[in-house]
Amino acid sequence: FPSHDSGGGGGGGLSEKSYNFVGPISTGLGIARWYPSVNMTLTGAYLVAGVPPDTGNLSVNINVNGSSVGTVILTSGQYKSSLVTLNNSVATTSYVTVDVNYANNAMDASLIITYST
């Protein structure tokens, strides 16, 4: 899936990593994988959708090295979720994956993960 980095990689401050889901969202495990180029700490995550879920929630897990570190839920009918606070170190030898647990007709969404270096 396409992704986008915004923000600087220099010391301090927050940066963002976006996982973009184009079109109808399908459920699945490990559908996106990211190998960070610097050691970092994941600090938060939220979802936004062009077409929000309509029959239930959009639920996404964030994993570090295959273990869940947080779940972000976009409630039916909403375009933006609440920010989920994370506090997880990720080394350059680690990877981050995304699992979609439930989609419920959501389309054109992005998972935004905030991190500090």
Secondary structure, DSSP 4 states (H G I P E B T S, - for coil): --EEEES--SSSSEEEEEEEEEEE---EEEEEEE--SS-EEEEEEEEEEEE--SSS-EEEEEEETTEEEEEEEE-TT-SBPPPEEEEEEE-TT--EEEEEEE-TT-EEEEEEEEEE-
